[in-house]
């Protein structure tokens, strides 16, 4: 009973947070009057049911089908499953079902039944200030001073166009307020979108230098760092799987004189404040079975960024970044994955604040979580072999029938990573400007919304071993 209570709490939290829609049920096809000798059917009508908030034309846009399109009878179940997952990946629905009905010769109707999720809710914020759980738990002694608390108010699907408003209020290690609005469709062709960005934060402590590939923090009682960001975004999405985005932001950062004295190179030349315009272009291609925990398909993301535009900008660099991941099904319940992350930034002579390479955010090698490798350019290659070893369901009788069954999957894995970071100014650490490699074994626990807990035992090239915990995608 204790296990059931635990997973019930986990489910309610995930449902409230809205990380990702769960897998819906595939409705059986109505084969009445189905032509046995037809190689394909023509979709006569597409009927959508259950969408009280979401506009039908938005659903049809994400579906990628229209009346008059054809479906091959051979493999029709797989075709419908692919379309169903497209709708689930929008994060608009808890379940999606598809049914082929009213067969007449080569024509039939496609009936889609959706169950919309909650769209308005506050989400509590509990966020670690450190780069990963292990660094906070081991190196920072599980200090609650390095925890951020707050609330995030989210209004999803505000106008029925899958638009989203986020407002954040955070206290703790970093005090922060932020407001974001994203409208993916502003035209009748459902291709163009716009967004607004605003954020302000301040800290009493900051990472102002690195020693032996470990972050060094500088702290005072008063606030020593403040940042402002405001800007606009534009998106273009002609195809279902490909999206182009442009972000134009104004950025301002200020530190007090103690920071510039402690490390004059933090912002460069002993400066206490910098401001600059930043232009970022991003192209994303996603064609996977799941956006949160993919096992089949491909991810591709490319970025080009110009930090510093015009004479009033204090920073000046150009950055190119690439992320590629390919996922395969080798055998039933056996999966392989290869991933690449790479960055090139020029010029190489940058202030410390612009020298973050391996070890920051999601750009890390499994087994080197305790280290950072500063630099302007890097690459990381990752490989993983997974095998699903166990799966079971937990039934929650108090929940609605459609979401009363919680699926749990356990996948065992082996993995190996390699990488390299180049730094012209900070190349004196034991891990800088040299090839890095790690490996290990682990277990992924995957449940509702394809959310995942990764438990990994890794070893790095220094001979160091350890158990590491993660909750985000490893590619």
Buried (B, 14 or more C-beta within 10 A) or exposed (E): EEEEEEBBEBBEEBBEBBBBBBBBBBBEBBEEEBBEEBEEBBBBEBEBEBBEEBBBBBBBBBBBBEEEEEBEBEEBEEBBBBBBBBBBBBBBBBBBBBBBBBBEEBBBBBBBBBBBBEBEBEBEBEBBBBBBBBBBBEBBEEEEEBBBBBEBBBBBBBEBBBBBBBBBBBEBBBBBBBBBBBBBBBEEEBBBBBBBBBBBBBBBBBBBBBEEBBBEBBEEEEBBBBBBBBBEBBBEBEEBBBBBBEBBBBBBBBBBEEBBEBBBBBBBEEBBEBBBBBBBBBBBBBBBBBBBBBBBBBBBBBBEBBBBBEEEBBBEBEBBBBBBBBBEEEEEBBBBBBBBBBBBBEEBEBBBBBBBBBBBEEBBBBBBBBBBBBBBBBBBBBBBBBBBEEEEEBEBEEBEEEBBBBBBBBBBBEBBBBBBBBBBBBBEBEBBBEEBBBBBEBBBEBBBBBBBEBEBBBBBBEEEEBEBBBEEBBB
